[in-house]
Amino acid sequence: MRFHIIILYTLLILGAITVLSSVSYRMSYSMAKRQKMEEIGLLTSQIADSLNVYFEDAVNAMNFFRSDITLREDIRECNRKSQAERYEHVRNIQRKMKQAILNDNDIHNIIIISDNFQFNCQDSGIGNVNYGSDLIREIVSRCDEMKKYNMEFLSAKNKDYVYGGSGKEEMLVCFPIKDADGSRTLATMIYVLNFDRIDKICKRQQLWEQYGCYLIDGKGKLFYAPSSTFPCPDYDWSPESATNEIDNMMLLSFAKIEANNWRVAYQIDLSEIRKQLETIRHFTVITSIIAIFLVIIISVYIGWKCTRSVRTLSDSMKKFGEGEFYIQVDENSGYEEIDILNKNFNHMAQQIDNLINEVYAIRVSKQQAELEALQSKINPHFLNNTLQSITSLAILGRNQEIIFAIDSLRGMFDYILYEMSDMVPVSKELEYIERYIEIQNIRFNHGIEWKRDVPELMLSYRVPKLILQPVVENSIRHGLKEKKGAKKLLIQGEVIEGRICFTITDNGVGIGAQRLGQLEERLAEGQETPGHIGLTNVHSRLKLNYDSGSGIRIRSLEGRYCSVRLCMGLEEKEYGA
């Protein structure tokens, strides 16, 4: 027991080391992630504050520009006058646009679209604006619904509103220019902000390659990324779905830009944290391997020393289970508990061996008596049926056939009385069957057409005496006797899978399904069946002489045929061995 306790404590220590190492690594990993989240959270807030100042400056400049009363008057006049009459007003608007761009580097370009598209005015640097594009129409429609001092920040590709434009993302700020009471929209103004400054603000806080700053617009669309693609292209940036950790690959921190309701996301690759924890991981793995190795060595040594005697007892029990009931084990192993087990095992094995020998002797005596009883039943039964046939011939006055029948009967009795062995060659058994069928054929006016199909090599095999005759008799008596027309009988033999098999088939009246079921049930239970005593005897003899796979199988179709198959081993049981 002491050794078992040592092994148990060793395993518990190993489990504790493994658990502590795992917990230590996980705690370190969690603490490192928490620290990095705090770090990038601070950076994200700083970037959001910088971008907020930038956007607020841009908003102030736009509000100043659109609050110019003269600008509003010029736009109103352009909407009211014809193209030829509004030349001076157009010059005034373009001059103010250029002045606004010169005064504020954050403004890259300005587009003014008058009400009902009656007047279009743009800075020359923007390119040819596609005023009929879906984007421009949507912006005009949305601005028309805005209040006087509202504005909206949008992200769009250059090609979405410029003829021959590129796929570069741009930040657009759109707002309406309303009349004094705010009831009517005079024009829609679109500012294109300077993207270079946004890029500088975001990259200024990017510390390492594993870090990155991202800008998400109000619709949850990724507007700016430090590289062309985000590591997880299917990531949902919407506020409802965005998470702080993506597939255990990276951490994200979010901060809101109050000026335009956009968001800043700052990302760090978790591989940076994992690199910092490699030392702990290596130490944990090495410690665990050493501990496991030591435990295996100790456990194997202690187990071998303690269980050597147990293995000996186990091997003896295995041999006992395989039939070696006389086996004995050493009762002086050096361990008190194991010696008690060995002593009890020896006592049990001796008792079981004695009981088995007694039961086996009783069983052999019983089987031998049953075989002799079955053999004695066959001879009177057959003789009675044969004498009935000869009596019928005498009544009909068929003297020659009586002589032939008696001669055949004499040959059969020579076989029955003077063949002393219980096992006879197949050839002799078939000669006996031939004489029996000749006698029965006399009774049926030679109406039985029979044939045998037995391979030559089977003729020398030995089978129980009178094993086929009861089956042939059953076929003639119960199958062919009531048959109208040609009566046919076929005896086949074959050797298959180490067994001798005979099949006796007749084209008689057959056996009904219900009757066949009852007959098979009685055969299985070893009960005699009225009218079929011979079949029961044959089946019982095969079961007693051979293994459990031997016996009779019957197949029949009422009104068509009946086929009885006998199978037995190549060697019979040896009783008393």
BAPA-468050 format. One record per residue (C-alpha): x, y, z; residue in three letters. Coordinates in steps of 0.5 Angstrom, whole numbers, padded with zeros to 4 digits, always signed. Layout:
<recs>
XYZALA
...
</recs>
This chain:
<recs>
+0000+0000+0000MET
+0006+0005+0001ARG
+0008+0004-0006PHE
+0001+0006-0008HIS
+0001+0012-0004ILE
+0008+0014-0007ILE
+0005+0014-0014ILE
-0001+0017-0012LEU
+0003+0023-0009TYR
+0007+0023-0015THR
+0002+0024-0020LEU
-0002+0029-0015LEU
+0005+0033-0015ILE
+0005+0033-0023LEU
-0002+0035-0024GLY
-0001+0041-0019ALA
+0006+0043-0023ILE
+0002+0042-0029THR
-0004+0046-0027VAL
+0000+0052-0024LEU
+0005+0052-0030SER
-0002+0053-0034SER
-0005+0058-0029VAL
+0001+0062-0029SER
+0002+0063-0036TYR
-0005+0065-0037ARG
-0005+0070-0032MET
+0001+0073-0035SER
-0002+0073-0041TYR
-0008+0076-0039SER
-0004+0081-0035MET
+0000+0083-0041ALA
-0006+0084-0045LYS
-0010+0088-0040ARG
-0003+0093-0040GLN
-0003+0093-0047LYS
-0011+0095-0048MET
-0009+0101-0043GLU
-0003+0103-0047GLU
-0007+0103-0053ILE
-0013+0106-0050GLY
-0009+0112-0048LEU
-0006+0112-0055LEU
-0013+0112-0058THR
-0016+0117-0054SER
-0010+0122-0056GLN
-0011+0121-0063ILE
-0019+0122-0063ALA
-0017+0128-0059ASP
-0012+0131-0065SER
-0017+0129-0070LEU
-0023+0132-0066ASN
-0019+0139-0066VAL
-0018+0138-0074TYR
-0025+0137-0075PHE
-0027+0142-0071GLU
-0023+0147-0074ASP
-0025+0145-0081ALA
-0032+0146-0078VAL
-0031+0153-0076ASN
-0028+0155-0082ALA
-0034+0152-0086MET
-0039+0155-0082ASN
-0035+0162-0083PHE
-0035+0161-0090PHE
-0043+0159-0091ARG
-0045+0165-0086SER
-0042+0170-0091ASP
-0048+0174-0093ILE
-0045+0176-0099THR
-0044+0169-0101LEU
-0051+0168-0100ARG
-0054+0174-0104GLU
-0049+0172-0110ASP
-0052+0165-0110ILE
-0059+0167-0109ARG
-0058+0172-0115GLU
-0055+0166-0119CYS
-0061+0162-0118ASN
-0065+0168-0120ARG
-0062+0170-0127LYS
-0060+0167-0133SER
-0053+0165-0135GLN
-0051+0171-0139ALA
-0053+0175-0133GLU
-0050+0172-0127ARG
-0043+0172-0129TYR
-0041+0177-0124GLU
-0044+0173-0119HIS
-0040+0167-0121VAL
-0034+0171-0121ARG
-0035+0173-0113ASN
-0037+0166-0111ILE
-0030+0163-0114GLN
-0026+0168-0111ARG
-0029+0167-0104LYS
-0028+0159-0105MET
-0020+0160-0107LYS
-0019+0165-0101GLN
-0022+0160-0097ALA
-0018+0154-0099ILE
-0012+0159-0099LEU
-0014+0161-0091ASN
-0015+0154-0089ASP
-0010+0148-0091ASN
-0015+0143-0088ASP
-0019+0145-0094ILE
-0017+0141-0100HIS
-0023+0143-0105ASN
-0030+0146-0105ILE
-0036+0144-0109ILE
-0042+0149-0109ILE
-0048+0146-0113ILE
-0054+0151-0113SER
-0061+0149-0112ASP
-0065+0145-0118ASN
-0058+0145-0121PHE
-0059+0152-0124GLN
-0052+0154-0122PHE
-0045+0150-0121ASN
-0039+0153-0119CYS
-0033+0149-0117GLN
-0025+0150-0116ASP
-0021+0148-0122SER
-0017+0143-0118GLY
-0022+0138-0116ILE
-0023+0136-0123GLY
-0029+0135-0128ASN
-0035+0133-0123VAL
-0040+0129-0125ASN
-0046+0132-0122TYR
-0051+0127-0125GLY
-0047+0121-0121SER
-0051+0118-0115ASP
-0047+0120-0110LEU
-0048+0128-0112ILE
-0055+0127-0112ARG
-0056+0123-0106GLU
-0052+0129-0102ILE
-0056+0134-0105VAL
-0062+0131-0103SER
-0060+0130-0096ARG
-0058+0137-0095CYS
-0064+0139-0097ASP
-0067+0136-0091GLU
-0062+0138-0086MET
-0063+0144-0082LYS
-0060+0151-0083LYS
-0053+0150-0079TYR
-0053+0142-0080ASN
-0047+0138-0083MET
-0045+0131-0085GLU
-0038+0128-0086PHE
-0038+0122-0091LEU
-0033+0118-0094SER
-0033+0116-0101ALA
-0028+0114-0107LYS
-0026+0120-0112ASN
-0029+0116-0118LYS
-0036+0116-0115ASP
-0037+0123-0116TYR
-0031+0125-0121VAL
-0030+0124-0128TYR
-0024+0119-0129GLY
-0023+0119-0122GLY
-0019+0114-0118SER
-0021+0109-0113GLY
-0018+0113-0107LYS
-0022+0114-0101GLU
-0024+0122-0099GLU
-0027+0125-0093MET
-0033+0130-0096LEU
-0037+0135-0091VAL
-0043+0137-0094CYS
-0048+0142-0091PHE
-0054+0146-0094PRO
-0054+0154-0095ILE
-0060+0156-0093LYS
-0064+0163-0094ASP
-0064+0168-0088ALA
-0070+0164-0084ASP
-0068+0157-0086GLY
-0074+0155-0090SER
-0071+0154-0097ARG
-0064+0151-0099THR
-0060+0156-0104LEU
-0055+0151-0105ALA
-0051+0145-0103THR
-0044+0146-0101MET
-0039+0140-0101ILE
-0032+0141-0098TYR
-0026+0136-0099VAL
-0022+0135-0093LEU
-0014+0135-0094ASN
-0013+0127-0093PHE
-0005+0128-0092ASP
-0006+0132-0085ARG
-0011+0126-0083ILE
-0006+0121-0085ASP
+0000+0125-0081LYS
-0004+0125-0075ILE
-0006+0117-0075CYS
+0001+0115-0077LYS
+0004+0120-0071ARG
+0002+0115-0066GLN
+0004+0109-0069GLN
+0010+0106-0065LEU
+0011+0099-0068TRP
+0009+0095-0074GLU
+0005+0091-0070GLN
+0001+0097-0068TYR
-0004+0101-0073GLY
-0009+0106-0073CYS
-0016+0106-0077TYR
-0021+0111-0078LEU
-0029+0109-0078ILE
-0034+0113-0081ASP
-0041+0114-0078GLY
-0044+0108-0082LYS
-0039+0103-0079GLY
-0035+0103-0086LYS
-0027+0103-0085LEU
-0025+0110-0088PHE
-0017+0110-0086TYR
-0012+0104-0085ALA
-0004+0104-0085PRO
-0004+0099-0090SER
-0008+0097-0096SER
-0012+0092-0093THR
-0014+0090-0086PHE
-0011+0083-0083PRO
-0019+0081-0082CYS
-0022+0083-0088PRO
-0029+0080-0086ASP
-0029+0084-0079TYR
-0035+0088-0078ASP
-0034+0095-0076TRP
-0041+0097-0074SER
-0041+0100-0067PRO
-0046+0094-0065GLU
-0041+0089-0067SER
-0034+0091-0066ALA
-0030+0087-0061THR
-0024+0089-0057ASN
-0021+0082-0059GLU
-0021+0079-0066ILE
-0020+0071-0066ASP
-0014+0071-0061ASN
-0010+0075-0066MET
-0010+0082-0064MET
-0013+0087-0060LEU
-0017+0093-0061LEU
-0019+0100-0058SER
-0024+0105-0060PHE
-0025+0112-0058ALA
-0031+0117-0061LYS
-0029+0123-0065ILE
-0034+0128-0062GLU
-0034+0133-0068ALA
-0037+0128-0073ASN
-0039+0122-0069ASN
-0033+0118-0073TRP
-0029+0113-0069ARG
-0022+0111-0068VAL
-0019+0104-0067ALA
-0012+0103-0065TYR
-0010+0096-0066GLN
-0004+0091-0063ILE
-0002+0084-0066ASP
-0002+0079-0060LEU
+0004+0076-0063SER
+0008+0082-0059GLU
+0005+0080-0053ILE
+0007+0072-0054ARG
+0014+0074-0056LYS
+0014+0077-0049GLN
+0012+0071-0046LEU
+0016+0066-0049GLU
+0021+0065-0044THR
+0015+0064-0039ILE
+0013+0059-0044ARG
+0019+0055-0045HIS
+0020+0055-0037PHE
+0014+0052-0037THR
+0015+0047-0042VAL
+0022+0045-0040ILE
+0019+0044-0032THR
+0013+0040-0034SER
+0018+0035-0039ILE
+0023+0034-0033ILE
+0017+0033-0028ALA
+0014+0028-0033ILE
+0020+0024-0034PHE
+0022+0024-0027LEU
+0015+0021-0025VAL
+0015+0016-0031ILE
+0022+0013-0028ILE
+0020+0013-0021ILE
+0013+0010-0023SER
+0016+0005-0027VAL
+0021+0003-0022TYR
+0016+0002-0016ILE
+0011-0001-0020GLY
+0016-0006-0023TRP
+0018-0008-0016LYS
+0011-0008-0013CYS
+0007-0011-0018THR
+0012-0017-0020ARG
+0008-0022-0016SER
+0002-0019-0018VAL
+0003-0020-0025ARG
+0005-0027-0024THR
-0002-0028-0021LEU
-0005-0025-0027SER
-0001-0029-0032ASP
-0003-0036-0028SER
-0011-0033-0028MET
-0010-0032-0035LYS
-0008-0039-0036LYS
-0013-0042-0032PHE
-0019-0038-0036GLY
-0016-0041-0042GLU
-0017-0048-0039GLY
-0011-0050-0035GLU
-0015-0052-0028PHE
-0009-0055-0025TYR
-0004-0049-0025ILE
-0001-0047-0018GLN
+0003-0041-0016VAL
+0008-0040-0011ASP
+0005-0038-0004GLU
+0012-0035-0002ASN
+0013-0028-0006SER
+0015-0024+0000GLY
+0009-0020+0001TYR
+0004-0022+0006GLU
-0002-0019+0002GLU
+0000-0023-0005ILE
+0001-0029-0001ASP
-0006-0029+0002ILE
-0008-0028-0006LEU
-0004-0034-0008ASN
-0006-0039-0003LYS
-0014-0037-0004ASN
-0012-0038-0012PHE
-0009-0045-0011ASN
-0015-0047-0007HIS
-0020-0045-0012MET
-0016-0048-0018ALA
-0016-0055-0014GLN
-0023-0055-0013GLN
-0026-0052-0020ILE
-0021-0058-0023ASP
-0024-0063-0019ASN
-0031-0061-0020LEU
-0030-0060-0027ILE
-0027-0068-0028ASN
-0033-0070-0024GLU
-0038-0066-0028VAL
-0035-0069-0035TYR
-0035-0076-0033ALA
-0042-0076-0031ILE
-0044-0072-0038ARG
-0040-0077-0042VAL
-0043-0083-0039SER
-0050-0080-0040LYS
-0048-0078-0047GLN
-0046-0085-0049GLN
-0053-0088-0046ALA
-0057-0083-0050GLU
-0053-0086-0056LEU
-0054-0093-0055GLU
-0062-0091-0054ALA
-0062-0088-0060LEU
-0059-0093-0064GLN
-0064-0098-0061SER
-0070-0094-0063LYS
-0068-0094-0071ILE
-0068-0102-0072ASN
-0075-0104-0070PRO
-0078-0098-0073HIS
-0074-0099-0080PHE
-0076-0107-0079LEU
-0083-0105-0078ASN
-0084-0101-0084ASN
-0080-0106-0089THR
-0085-0112-0087LEU
-0091-0107-0088GLN
-0088-0107-0095SER
-0087-0114-0096ILE
-0094-0116-0094THR
-0097-0111-0099SER
-0093-0115-0104LEU
-0095-0122-0102ALA
-0102-0119-0102ILE
-0101-0117-0109LEU
-0098-0124-0111GLY
-0092-0121-0113ARG
-0087-0127-0112ASN
-0081-0125-0115GLN
-0081-0118-0112GLU
-0082-0121-0106ILE
-0076-0125-0107ILE
-0072-0119-0109PHE
-0074-0115-0103ALA
-0072-0121-0098ILE
-0066-0121-0101ASP
-0065-0114-0101SER
-0067-0114-0093LEU
-0062-0120-0092ARG
-0057-0115-0095GLY
-0059-0110-0090MET
-0059-0114-0084PHE
-0052-0116-0085ASP
-0050-0109-0085TYR
-0054-0107-0079ILE
-0052-0114-0075LEU
-0045-0115-0077TYR
-0042-0108-0078GLU
-0040-0108-0071MET
-0037-0101-0072SER
-0042-0095-0070ASP
-0038-0091-0076MET
-0038-0093-0083VAL
-0035-0091-0089PRO
-0040-0087-0094VAL
-0040-0092-0099SER
-0043-0097-0095LYS
-0048-0093-0092GLU
-0050-0091-0099LEU
-0050-0098-0101GLU
-0055-0099-0095TYR
-0059-0094-0098ILE
-0059-0096-0105GLU
-0062-0103-0102ARG
-0067-0099-0098TYR
-0070-0095-0104ILE
-0070-0101-0108GLU
-0075-0105-0103ILE
-0079-0098-0103GLN
-0079-0098-0110ASN
-0082-0105-0111ILE
-0088-0102-0106ARG
-0089-0096-0111PHE
-0089-0100-0117ASN
-0082-0097-0119HIS
-0085-0090-0119GLY
-0079-0087-0115ILE
-0074-0084-0120GLU
-0068-0083-0115TRP
-0061-0081-0116LYS
-0055-0080-0112ARG
-0049-0074-0113ASP
-0044-0076-0108VAL
-0036-0074-0110PRO
-0031-0080-0110GLU
-0027-0077-0105LEU
-0033-0077-0100MET
-0034-0085-0100LEU
-0028-0086-0096SER
-0030-0081-0090TYR
-0033-0085-0084ARG
-0040-0083-0082VAL
-0045-0085-0076PRO
-0048-0092-0078LYS
-0056-0091-0081LEU
-0055-0084-0081ILE
-0058-0083-0088LEU
-0064-0088-0088GLN
-0069-0085-0083PRO
-0068-0078-0087VAL
-0070-0082-0094VAL
-0075-0086-0091GLU
-0078-0080-0088ASN
-0078-0077-0095SER
-0081-0083-0098ILE
-0087-0084-0093ARG
-0089-0077-0092HIS
-0087-0073-0098GLY
-0087-0078-0104LEU
-0093-0083-0102LYS
-0098-0078-0103GLU
-0095-0075-0109LYS
-0099-0075-0116LYS
-0095-0076-0122GLY
-0087-0077-0122ALA
-0084-0078-0116LYS
-0076-0076-0115LYS
-0071-0077-0110LEU
-0064-0074-0110LEU
-0058-0075-0105ILE
-0053-0070-0106GLN
-0046-0070-0102GLY
-0041-0065-0101GLU
-0035-0063-0096VAL
-0035-0056-0094ILE
-0031-0052-0089GLU
-0029-0058-0086GLY
-0036-0061-0085ARG
-0039-0067-0089ILE
-0046-0065-0091CYS
-0051-0069-0095PHE
-0058-0066-0098THR
-0064-0071-0099ILE
-0069-0067-0103THR
-0076-0070-0106ASP
-0081-0067-0110ASN
-0087-0069-0106GLY
-0092-0065-0102VAL
-0088-0061-0098GLY
-0089-0059-0091ILE
-0093-0052-0089GLY
-0090-0046-0086ALA
-0093-0047-0079GLN
-0092-0055-0079ARG
-0085-0053-0081LEU
-0084-0048-0076GLY
-0086-0053-0070GLN
-0082-0059-0073LEU
-0076-0054-0073GLU
-0078-0052-0066GLU
-0078-0060-0063ARG
-0072-0061-0067LEU
-0068-0056-0063ALA
-0071-0058-0056GLU
-0069-0065-0058GLY
-0077-0067-0057GLN
-0080-0073-0061GLU
-0085-0071-0067THR
-0090-0076-0068PRO
-0089-0079-0075GLY
-0082-0076-0076HIS
-0079-0080-0070ILE
-0073-0082-0075GLY
-0071-0074-0076LEU
-0071-0073-0069THR
-0066-0079-0068ASN
-0062-0077-0073VAL
-0061-0070-0071HIS
-0060-0072-0063SER
-0055-0077-0066ARG
-0051-0071-0070LEU
-0051-0067-0064LYS
-0049-0072-0059LEU
-0043-0074-0064ASN
-0041-0068-0066TYR
-0040-0060-0065ASP
-0046-0055-0064SER
-0046-0053-0071GLY
-0048-0060-0073SER
-0055-0063-0074GLY
-0061-0062-0079ILE
-0064-0056-0083ARG
-0070-0057-0087ILE
-0073-0053-0092ARG
-0079-0054-0096SER
-0085-0051-0100LEU
-0092-0054-0099GLU
-0094-0057-0105GLY
-0087-0057-0109ARG
-0081-0060-0105TYR
-0078-0061-0098CYS
-0070-0061-0097SER
-0067-0064-0091VAL
-0059-0062-0090ARG
-0055-0066-0085LEU
-0048-0063-0083CYS
-0043-0066-0079MET
-0036-0065-0077GLY
-0030-0069-0081LEU
-0028-0072-0074GLU
-0033-0074-0068GLU
-0032-0072-0061LYS
-0028-0077-0057GLU
-0031-0078-0050TYR
-0027-0079-0044GLY
-0021-0076-0047ALA
</recs>
